[in-house]
């Protein structure tokens, strides 16, 4: 089946599921454990369901009350598992090459330029399962994933859902003695209490960090980019949504005194944000997220005006360490 047909079936399925959540996309996204912007891309037909991560596919099948095989059949996914692993591996390498050269990626992964070139070549069939664990580990690190998540994504390791684990636990309990069952109950009680304590600590930390106010200035109105920034700031920096404002150079608030941080998104040297930054009168921190194609001389000029220039793509988890975001 062609990608276009898969996308159409995927959108039809999502539309059907959306009705179960009162037509509210935010609720469906929350249950799928994805960002609202990701769900929007799915509805817009920008994602081929055959490229979904396994974890997302499993959650989708659970919400649709279907087995993964049934879901695959309904959507029209019928790919040889070995070929699917290879395609996902190539897709991952191509994604990493979108912002660096083969030489640079090869150096990070401890392989040659020829190896990287071979991975993305349609002429060669590389078995990812035979790639050394050192390279796999480096690849996971470059993507910002754990090795386990990478193996699950590639389909090399099966994903066990909570339902699977709970079924195994219930089945196993019947096979052990009463004394061992009591020990298990005590262990689970300790683990639950520890988790509750950790969540209370995190809740206190979040309360402390929630006071930060940020204004994100985009080059032009773009709901997808705005949603991406807002959701990542809320998730990774624990900011309250009401403390995040989206603006453009034309719709800047009359007063900036309310904000602690101004965050600019720049994509090219014609960006209207550049002259705005250079003429800005603001007492707080100013951060510029810039595209790597922005000339170095312009980046250097901006560094004289802002707290920090950060070249995209953004590592959101690392932003928590920045003084101006704490």
C-alpha positions in Angstrom: 0.0 0.0 0.0 1.2 3.5 -0.9 2.1 6.0 1.8 -0.8 8.3 0.8 -3.3 5.5 1.4 -1.7 4.7 4.8 -1.9 8.3 5.8 -5.6 8.5 4.8 -6.4 5.4 6.8 -4.4 6.7 9.7 -6.2 10.1 9.8 -9.6 8.3 9.6 -8.6 6.2 12.6 -7.4 9.2 14.5 -10.7 11.1 13.7 -12.7 8.1 15.0 -10.6 8.0 18.2 -11.0 11.8 18.6 -14.8 11.5 19.0 -14.2 9.2 22.1 -12.4 12.2 23.7 -15.1 14.7 23.0 -13.3 16.1 19.9 -10.6 17.5 22.1 -7.2 16.9 20.6 -5.3 17.8 23.8 -7.0 14.9 25.6 -6.2 12.4 22.8 -2.6 13.6 22.7 -2.3 13.2 26.5 -3.6 9.6 26.3 -1.2 8.9 23.4 1.6 10.5 25.5 2.7 12.8 22.7 2.8 16.5 22.2 -0.2 18.3 20.7 2.0 19.5 17.8 2.9 15.9 17.0 -0.8 14.9 16.9 -1.5 17.9 14.7 1.2 16.7 12.2 -0.5 13.3 12.2 -3.9 14.8 11.4 -2.3 16.9 8.7 -1.0 13.8 6.9 2.6 14.8 7.5 3.5 11.4 9.1 3.5 8.0 7.4 2.2 5.6 10.1 4.7 3.1 8.9 7.4 5.3 10.5 5.8 5.6 13.9 8.0 4.6 16.9 7.0 1.3 18.3 6.1 2.8 21.7 3.6 5.2 20.0 2.2 2.4 17.9 1.5 0.2 20.9 -0.2 3.0 22.8 -2.3 3.8 19.7 -3.4 0.1 19.5 -4.3 0.1 23.2 -6.5 3.3 22.9 -8.1 1.9 19.7 -8.7 -1.4 21.6 -6.9 -3.4 18.9 -4.0 -5.7 18.8 -0.9 -4.3 17.1 -1.4 -6.8 14.3 -5.0 -5.7 13.8 -3.9 -2.0 13.9 -1.2 -2.6 11.3 -3.6 -4.4 9.0 -6.3 -1.6 9.3 -3.8 1.1 8.5 -2.2 -0.9 5.7 1.2 -1.6 7.2 2.6 -4.7 5.8 6.4 -4.6 5.9 9.0 -7.3 6.4 10.3 -6.9 9.9 14.0 -7.1 8.8 13.3 -4.5 6.1 11.4 -2.3 8.6 14.4 -2.4 10.9 16.8 -1.4 8.1 14.5 1.4 6.9 14.2 2.9 10.4 17.9 2.7 10.9 18.5 4.5 7.6 15.9 7.1 8.4 17.6 7.7 11.8 21.0 8.2 10.2 19.6 10.5 7.5 17.9 12.6 10.3 21.3 13.0 12.1 23.0 13.9 8.8 20.5 16.8 8.3 22.6 19.0 10.5 26.1 17.5 10.3 28.4 15.9 7.7 29.1 12.2 7.3 32.6 12.8 8.6 31.4 14.5 11.8 28.8 11.8 12.5 31.3 9.0 11.8 33.7 10.6 14.2 31.1 10.7 17.0 30.1 7.1 16.3 33.6 5.8 16.0 33.2 4.7 12.4 34.5 5.8 9.0 32.9 8.1 6.4 32.5 5.0 4.2 30.5 3.2 6.9 28.1 6.1 7.3 27.8 6.5 3.5 27.0 2.7 3.3 24.3 2.9 5.9 22.3 5.4 3.9 23.0 4.0 0.5 20.1 2.2 -1.2 22.6 -0.2 -2.7 23.6 -1.8 0.5 21.6 -3.8 3.1 23.2 -3.3 6.5 21.9 -5.4 9.4 21.8 -3.0 12.4 21.9 -6.1 14.7 25.5 -6.7 13.6 26.7 -3.2 14.4 29.0 -3.1 17.5 27.4 -2.1 20.7 29.9 0.8 21.1 28.5 2.3 17.9 24.9 1.6 18.9 25.5 3.3 22.3 27.1 6.3 20.6 24.2 6.5 18.2 21.6 6.5 21.1 23.6 9.2 22.8 23.7 11.3 19.7 19.9 11.0 19.4 19.4 11.7 23.1 17.9 8.3 23.8 18.7 5.3 26.0 20.1 2.2 24.2 16.9 0.4 25.2 14.7 3.0 23.5 16.9 2.8 20.3 16.6 -1.0 20.2 12.8 -0.8 20.7 12.5 1.9 17.9 14.5 -0.3 15.5 12.4 -3.3 16.4 15.4 -5.3 17.7 13.9 -5.5 21.1 10.2 -6.0 21.9 8.4 -3.5 24.0 6.6 -4.8 27.0 3.6 -2.7 27.9 2.4 -2.2 31.5 -0.5 -4.6 30.8 2.1 -7.3 29.7 4.1 -6.8 32.9 1.1 -6.8 35.1 -0.2 -10.0 33.6 3.2 -11.6 34.1 3.3 -10.4 37.7 -0.2 -11.7 38.5 0.6 -15.1 36.9 3.9 -15.4 38.7 2.5 -14.6 42.1 0.3 -17.7 42.1 3.5 -19.9 41.7 5.3 -18.7 44.8 4.8 -19.4 48.5 2.8 -17.3 50.8 6.0 -16.2 52.6 7.5 -15.0 49.3 4.2 -13.3 48.4 4.4 -11.3 51.7 8.0 -10.3 50.8 6.9 -9.2 47.4 4.1 -7.1 48.9 6.6 -5.5 51.3 8.9 -4.7 48.4 6.2 -3.2 46.4 5.0 -1.1 49.3 8.5 0.3 49.8 8.8 1.1 46.1 5.5 2.8 46.0 6.3 4.9 49.1 9.7 5.9 47.6 8.0 7.0 44.3 5.4 9.0 46.3 8.2 10.7 48.2 10.2 11.5 45.0 7.0 13.0 43.3 6.5 15.2 46.4 10.1 16.4 46.1 9.6 17.1 42.3 6.3 18.9 43.0 8.2 21.2 45.4 10.9 21.9 42.8 8.2 22.6 40.2 6.5 25.0 42.5 9.8 26.9 42.9 10.5 27.1 39.2 6.9 27.9 38.1 7.3 31.6 38.8 9.5 32.2 35.8 7.8 34.3 33.0 8.9 34.0 29.4 8.0 35.8 26.2 8.8 33.8 23.0 9.2 36.0 19.9 8.8 34.2 16.6 9.6 35.7 13.2 5.9 35.3 12.2 2.8 33.7 13.5 3.1 29.9 13.4 0.9 27.8 15.7 3.0 24.7 15.2 6.2 26.3 16.2 4.5 28.2 19.1 3.0 24.9 20.4 6.4 23.2 20.1 8.1 25.9 22.2 5.3 26.2 24.8 5.0 22.4 25.3 8.8 21.9 25.6 9.1 24.8 28.1 6.3 23.4 30.1 7.5 19.8 30.1 11.3 20.3 30.5 11.4 23.5 32.6 8.1 23.0 34.4 6.7 26.4 33.5 3.1 27.3 33.9 1.4 27.8 30.5 0.0 31.1 31.7 3.6 32.3 32.3 4.5 31.7 28.6 3.5 34.4 26.0 3.9 34.0 22.3 4.6 37.2 20.2 6.1 38.4 16.9 8.1 41.6 16.2 4.8 43.2 15.2 2.8 42.1 18.2 5.3 42.7 21.0 3.8 43.6 24.4 3.9 47.3 25.1 5.7 46.6 28.4 8.3 43.9 28.9 8.8 44.5 32.6 6.5 41.5 33.4 9.0 39.0 31.8 12.1 37.4 33.2 13.4 36.0 29.9 12.9 36.9 26.2 13.4 34.0 23.9 13.9 34.8 20.1 13.6 32.2 17.3 15.7 33.2 14.3 16.0 31.2 11.0 17.9 33.4 8.6 19.8 36.7 8.2 16.7 38.5 7.0 14.9 37.8 10.3 12.9 40.8 11.6 14.0 39.6 15.1 17.7 40.7 14.5 17.1 44.5 14.3 14.6 44.2 17.2 17.2 42.5 19.4 19.9 45.1 18.5 17.5 48.0 19.5 16.1 46.2 22.6 15.9 47.9 26.0 15.3 45.0 28.5 16.7 44.4 32.0 16.2 40.6 32.0 17.9 37.8 30.1 17.6 37.5 26.3 18.2 34.2 24.6 18.4 33.7 20.8 17.7 30.3 19.3 19.3 30.5 15.8 19.4 28.3 12.8 22.9 26.9 12.1 22.9 28.5 8.7 22.9 32.0 10.2 26.3 33.6 9.3 28.9 33.6 12.0 29.3 37.4 11.9 25.6 37.9 12.7 25.8 35.4 15.5 28.8 37.3 16.9 26.8 40.6 16.7 23.9 39.0 18.5 26.2 37.7 21.3 27.1 41.3 22.2 23.4 42.0 22.8 22.0 38.8 24.3 22.7 36.5 27.3 23.3 33.5 25.0 23.0 32.4 21.4 22.0 28.7 21.1 22.3 27.0 17.7 19.3 24.7 16.9 18.4 21.9 17.2 17.7 22.6 20.9 18.6 20.1 23.6 15.7 20.9 25.9 16.8 18.7 28.8 20.1 20.7 29.0 18.3 24.0 29.3 17.4 23.2 32.8 21.1 23.7 33.7 21.0 27.3 32.4 21.1 29.9 35.2 18.5 32.1 33.4 16.0 29.3 33.3 16.3 28.3 36.9 
